[in-house]
Amino acid sequence: MRLTSRLAPAYLLALGLFALSLAPAPPAAAAAERCFPETGRCISGRFLSFWEEQGGLPVFGFPTTRARVERSRDDGQFYLTQCP
């Protein structure tokens, strides 16, 4: 089969996109969340960064809740919270 010059760019683009879909995810994406089978809870994002930088499991223990938005009784603002 010979590709015509009109079809060749589309074919190469499709082949390239297919090859990218087969590539493994970068390691950083795998570390975006940490789950604990002991509680069935996960931490991610800024919570995970803070948790790891400040001592992790020995300091904070296992997460016991999901991240959720709560209203502060002090200022009435909404904040993302998660209990260790």
C-alpha positions in Angstrom: 0.0 0.0 0.0 1.4 3.4 -1.0 0.3 6.4 1.0 -0.6 9.4 -1.0 1.0 12.7 0.0 -2.5 13.9 1.1 -3.0 11.0 3.5 0.5 10.7 4.9 0.4 13.5 7.5 -2.9 12.2 9.0 -1.6 8.7 9.1 1.6 9.8 10.8 -0.3 11.9 13.3 -2.6 9.0 14.2 0.4 6.7 14.5 2.1 9.1 16.8 -0.9 9.6 19.0 -1.3 5.8 19.3 2.3 5.4 20.3 1.9 8.1 23.0 -1.1 6.3 24.4 1.0 3.2 25.0 3.8 5.0 26.9 3.8 4.5 30.7 2.8 7.4 32.9 5.7 9.4 34.3 6.7 8.5 37.9 5.5 11.9 39.3 1.9 11.1 38.3 2.0 7.9 40.3 3.1 9.8 43.5 0.2 12.3 43.3 -1.9 10.2 45.8 -1.0 7.9 48.7 -3.7 5.4 49.9 -3.7 3.5 53.1 -5.4 0.0 53.1 -5.5 0.3 57.0 -8.2 3.0 56.8 -9.2 2.9 53.1 -8.4 6.6 52.9 -6.1 8.5 50.6 -4.2 11.8 50.8 -3.1 13.9 47.8 -2.2 17.3 46.6 -1.2 19.9 49.2 -2.2 17.6 52.0 0.2 14.9 50.8 3.1 17.4 50.3 2.6 18.8 53.8 2.2 15.4 55.3 5.4 14.1 53.8 7.4 17.2 54.5 6.4 17.4 58.2 7.0 13.8 59.2 4.4 11.6 57.6 2.9 8.5 59.3 4.9 8.7 62.6 3.8 12.3 63.1 0.3 12.4 61.8 -0.9 8.8 61.7 -3.3 7.4 59.1 -5.8 9.7 57.4 -9.3 8.9 58.9 -11.5 11.1 56.7 -11.7 12.2 53.0 -10.8 15.7 52.1 -13.8 17.9 52.3 -14.8 21.6 52.3 -15.9 22.9 55.7 -17.1 26.4 56.8 -15.0 27.9 59.6 -16.9 28.9 62.7 -14.3 31.7 63.3 -14.5 33.6 60.0 -17.3 32.0 58.0 -15.0 31.2 55.1 -14.8 27.7 53.4 -11.6 25.6 53.7 -10.5 22.3 52.4 -9.9 20.0 55.4 -8.8 16.5 56.1 -8.4 14.9 59.5 -5.4 12.6 60.2 
